[in-house]
Amino acid sequence: MDWKDKNVLVTGGTGSFGRKFVEIMMKEYQPERLIVYSRDELKQHEMRMAGLEHPKLRYFIGDIRDLPRLRRAFNGVDIVVHTAALKQVPACEYNPMEAVKTNILGSSNVVDAALDAGVKKVLALSTDKAVNPVNLYGATKLAAEKLVVQSNAYAGGMVTRLSCVRYGNVVGSRGSVVPLFIKQRQNGEITLTDTRMTRFLISLEQGVRFVIRCMEDMQGGEVFVPKIPSTKMVDLARAIAPDAKIRMIGIRPGEKLHEVLISEDEARTTVELDDMFVVQPAAALWFGYHWTDKGNPLPEGYHYASDNNGEWLSQEQIRQLVQPFELHEMESSR
């Protein structure tokens, strides 16, 4: 796909993903127009001051809860990357309707605006917490996933196609445990909820490049899942602070011991490729199932979880992943 003649919009464009997406897009792909859509004017100003300013780059103030504003922003847009969400688990638990309004109703607005404006492709970001959810954040993201995928039925003869990307914890993103561990290291003590806990880990750049690839390959209706390594949280803590004491504080409400990226039920319609899985919708008349011939079916009873993963990060690989945030912390403390 040639991005140079495409008008691209990213919701939540001032977040961790959005910012890295803008950096890579402007440096390597140079779309005709790239719109950062977000509700925080300060973060947009900070992006400009950090050098993310270009004649083809636009900054739109707007909330995905505001359907008329979305319709205005989507005018003439070819591609939408939908990243805007409330993602902090405790905040979503304490403010449940706010999470529903943003993550579910906001995603519905994105779909409606895309259909109305004739956007060609919409790719929404999801999370491993949407699989077998145990907290409200995961439940809202599951609902958003279903909404985005099934909205292909509404597209009918229109050009709009909608898909999702689902992956695990992004190292160093806002809310990530990595900056917390780095700060706690200064006090000589790191807090862990459970020594058995495992997580999928992916870098921000890996996440962005995977999304760009899926945007190019999507037909509409897929949930794309990258193959990414797992780590034990205790290993992550030891890699960041090998000399610190580890204090156990117990699993918090809404937290899992292990995360799942593909459930056993989803596996029946999932195709495995070399470096990713494609979850196809079950019994959808509008879906062509063309991925079936491009990969292999999964075995009966399969599920892709952070504790049964075949790929695990070594201590050296963990240190390489967290190194950029170590350097950032050192610069900030000067």
Beta strands, then each sheet from edge to edge (+ up, - down):
strand 1: 7-11
strand 2: 33-38
strand 3: 57-61
strand 4: 79-82
strand 5: 121-127
strand 6: 161-167
strand 7: 169-170
strand 8: 189-192
strand 9: 198-202
strand 10: 223-226
strand 11: 230-232
strand 12: 245-248
strand 13: 260-262
strand 14: 270-272
strand 15: 276-279
strand 16: 296-297
strand 17: 304-305
sheet 1: 3+ 2+ 1+ 4+ 5+ 6+ 10+ 15- 14+ 16-
sheet 2: 7+ 9+ 11-
sheet 3: 8+ 12+
sheet 4: 13+ 17-
end
